[in-house]
Amino acid sequence: LILFRAITSWVNPDPANAIVVFLVRVTEPVLTPFRRLVPMWNIGVDLSPKMVALALRLHPGLDFREADAEALPFANGSFDAVLSNFGIGHFPRPEHAVAELTRVLAPGGMLALSWWDLPSRARVNGIFFDAVNEVGPPPPSGVPVGPPPFRFSPDKEFAALLRSAGLKQVEVRTVGFTHRLTDTEVWWNGGLGSLARASAGIHGPLSTFT
């Protein structure tokens, strides 16, 4: 089992860090069902060495490695299950990443991906982007490459992405959860710290509006 928990590499790898706590809480509703279904042996990978170090510190008995989702260091058909949780929208080439995840999946195995719903329904993100759009900052230069943030929010788009890798019996369904925060600053800073491309549009251009 390969676990991806997407987070920017410059986040301080501290379990008490508000950004880390935020991401763990919003991804747990998706991860929990799979922990009941898959074997206990697993391999976790992340592009960020800081996140690998954090994972090893929190779970010293598990195997975590630094790796790129678009070039995994595993042979074809290595895993019975592959899980990428809130990662696909961060990969520069999502179609390539899904093809790579499928490559390491054994015949008859299960690939499970998750991504955010449309901002009109997933308000933890919707309010954040509504605030940015209301101010209307110009697109910054040097933003990391990647797909539009809500490209895979519609079920049809998500299913098409999976089928593009040759996957069969594709199913897309909504998983709802409530995330409670202590205050708006935790929510705002969590978004800025975990969404590299969105925060790039705020830290730079917004200075011209203050």
N, C-alpha and C positions, 0 to 999 in steps of 0.2 A: 504494500500500500504506500503510495507516495502522497504526502500531504503538503499542500501549498497554502500558506496563510500570507497573502500579499501585504506587504508593508514597506515603506520606503527605508532605504539602507541607513539613513542618517538618524533614525529614531534611536534614542538612548535605550539600550537593551536592559531595562529595569522593569521587573514585574509590577512595580507600583506606578510606573509611568502612565499618565492618564491616557495617552494615545494607545499604548499596548493594552491597557485594561479595556478601553473602548472597543478595539478590534476583536479581542478575545470574546467579549460579551455578545457582539453582534454576529459572530461566526459560530458560536456554540450551538444554536438551534439547528444548524445544518449538520454539524459534525456529530452530534450526539447519536442520531439514529444509526449512522454507519459504524460507530464504535460497538454497537450491539450486534452488528451483522458480520463484521470482518474479523479475521484472526488477530490475535494480539501482536504477532510479529509484524513490524512495519518499518519502512524507511521514510523519513521526512526530508524534504529538500527545500532550499530557499536560495535565491540569488544573492541575498545579503549575508555576508559573514557574521555580522552582528546578530542577525536573527537566528542563525545557526547556533551561535554561542549561547544566546538566551535559551533556545530550545534544549540544548544539552544541559544547561544548568538547571532548568526546571524539571527535566525528565532524563536524568543521567543513565537510566537503564535502556533507553531507546537509541536508535541509530539515526542521526541527522547529518546531512551532507550539503555542502555548497554545490549548487548545480543550476543550470539554465533550463527553463522549461522548453525552450526551442532547440536544445541540444542535450538531451539527457544522457548520462554516462551509463546506460543500462542496455543490455541486449534485447532484441526483439522478444516479445512475449514473456517478459520477466515477472509480471505481476498479475494476480487474479483480480485486483481492484485498484483503481487509480482515482484519486479525489483531488480536485483543485477547487479550493473554497475561496470565492471572491477574488480570483486571480485573473480570469480570462480577459477582463477589460483593461488590465494593466500591461498585458504582453504586447510588444510592438507589432507582432505579426500573429494575431490570434488563430488564423487558419493553420499556420505552420505549427503553432503550439499544440493545437488539438490533434493534428496529424501525428505529432511526436508523442503525445500522451497515448494515442491509440496504438502507436507502434510498439510500445513497451507493455501493452495489455495482452494477456494470454487469450487464445480463442475461447469464446464463451464468457469472458470476464466482464466486469462492470466498470464503466467510466461515469463518474458523477461530478458535475460542475455546478457552481452556483454563481449568480450575479444579481445585482440590485434590480428591483422592479422599477417601473417608470416613476419619475419623481412625483407625479401627481398622486401616486399610491404609497410609495416609500418616502414618507415625509421626513425621516431623519436626514435624507439627502435632499429632498425637494425644497425644504426651507432654506438649506444652505445655498443651493443654486438659485433659488428665487431671489435671495438677498444680493448675490453677485450680479444677476441679470438686471436687477432694479437699478444698480449703480451703473452698469453698462461699461466696464473697463474694456479697452481695446485688447485684442489677442496679443499676448506678449511674444517676443522672439525667444528662441532657444527652449521652447517647451518640449519635454520628452515626447518622443514619437509614440503614438498609440491610437486605437480606434476612438471614435466619439464615445463619451462616457456612458451613454445609454443606448448604444447601438444594439446590444444584446438583451435589452429589457423586454421588448415584445417577444412573446412565446414563439412566434413564427421565425424571427431572426435567430433566436437561440437554437431552435430545432434545425434550421438550415445549416448553422455552423457545425453542429454535430454530424449531420448527414454528409457534409462535405468531406469528412474524414472516412467515410464508408461505414459508419456505425449503423447498426440495425436496432429495431425495437426502441426507437428514440421516444422519450417521454419528457415533457416539460410541465412542471407544476409549481404552484406558489406555496412557499413556506412563510407563514406570518409569525411575527414575534413583536414584543414590546420591549423597548430599551429605555430604561430610566436613568436619568442623569441628575447629578446634584445641582448643577446650575448651567446656564447658557454658555459660560466661558469654557467649561469642560467640553461641551458639544462643539463649539466653534473651533477651539484649539485642536480637538480630535480630528476634525475635518481637514484643517490646514496641515496637520502633521501626517495624515495618512493618504492624502490625495495629492500626489506630486504635481500633476498637471493643473489641477484646479487651484492649488495654492500658489503656483507660479503666476497665475493670472491675477492674484490678489496682492501678494507681497510687492510686486513691481509696479504695475499700472495704477493700483489704488492710491499710491502716494501722490499722484497728480490731482486727486480729488479731495485731499485733506488740507 
